[in-house]
Amino acid sequence: MARGLGVVNRGKNRPRAGCGTLFLACFITCVMLVVNGTLVAGILALLGPAIPRVLQGPKVTQLTMFIVPVMMIFVEWRLIDMLVRRLRKPPLSKS
């Protein structure tokens, strides 16, 4: 048998995988999307008078309400990945 085939990694440092992790990631993403959408709507309402008339149309508002929260999700997940990588202890090398 080839080395590594059929070996299941059941140690402490196994990567997270499976339906539970997927559902958790989807739930967190949905929560972030709601928070980001609310934040963008509040900022647009606050800056309404200061925004030029050309950019106050319904199409521009709808585009902003869709694109900005989705872009914020990518940035937030990137920050979460960086934080997890920084907080995770490096594996001990076997020498």
C-alpha positions in Angstrom: 0.0 0.0 0.0 1.3 3.5 -0.9 2.4 5.7 1.9 -0.4 7.9 3.2 -3.3 6.1 1.5 -6.1 5.1 3.8 -4.7 7.1 6.7 -7.2 9.3 8.5 -5.9 12.4 10.3 -7.7 12.4 13.6 -5.3 14.5 15.6 -5.7 17.9 17.1 -4.4 19.7 14.0 -6.7 18.3 11.4 -8.3 20.7 9.0 -11.9 21.7 9.5 -14.1 20.1 6.9 -17.6 18.8 6.5 -21.2 20.0 6.6 -21.0 21.6 10.0 -18.2 23.9 8.9 -20.0 24.7 5.6 -23.2 25.6 7.5 -21.3 27.7 10.0 -19.6 29.6 7.2 -22.9 30.1 5.4 -24.5 31.4 8.6 -21.7 33.8 9.4 -21.7 35.0 5.8 -25.5 35.7 6.0 -25.1 37.6 9.2 -22.3 39.6 7.8 -24.4 40.4 4.7 -27.3 41.6 6.8 -25.0 43.8 9.0 -23.2 45.1 5.9 -26.4 45.9 4.1 -27.8 47.7 7.1 -24.6 49.6 7.5 -24.5 50.7 3.8 -28.2 51.7 3.9 -27.5 53.8 7.0 -24.5 55.5 5.4 -26.5 56.2 2.2 -29.3 57.7 4.2 -26.8 59.8 6.2 -25.0 61.0 3.2 -28.1 61.5 1.1 -28.0 65.3 0.9 -24.2 65.3 0.3 -24.4 62.9 -2.7 -24.5 64.6 -6.1 -27.9 64.5 -7.8 -26.5 62.3 -10.6 -25.7 59.6 -8.2 -29.0 59.7 -6.3 -30.9 57.7 -8.9 -32.6 54.4 -7.9 -30.3 52.4 -10.2 -27.1 53.7 -8.6 -28.6 53.2 -5.1 -29.6 49.6 -5.9 -26.1 48.9 -7.4 -24.5 50.4 -4.3 -26.7 48.4 -2.0 -25.8 45.2 -3.8 -22.1 45.6 -4.6 -20.7 47.3 -1.5 -22.0 44.7 1.1 -20.7 41.8 -1.1 -17.3 43.4 -1.4 -17.3 44.0 2.4 -17.8 40.2 2.9 -14.7 39.4 0.9 -12.7 41.8 2.9 -14.1 40.5 6.2 -13.4 36.9 5.4 -9.8 37.9 4.4 -9.4 39.6 7.7 -10.8 36.6 9.5 -8.4 34.3 7.7 -5.4 36.6 8.5 -6.5 36.7 12.2 -6.9 32.9 12.4 -3.5 32.3 10.8 -1.9 34.8 13.2 -3.5 33.2 16.3 -3.0 29.6 15.3 0.1 28.1 16.7 2.6 26.7 14.2 2.9 23.0 14.1 5.9 21.5 15.9 8.4 20.2 13.4 9.7 16.7 13.8 13.5 16.7 13.7 
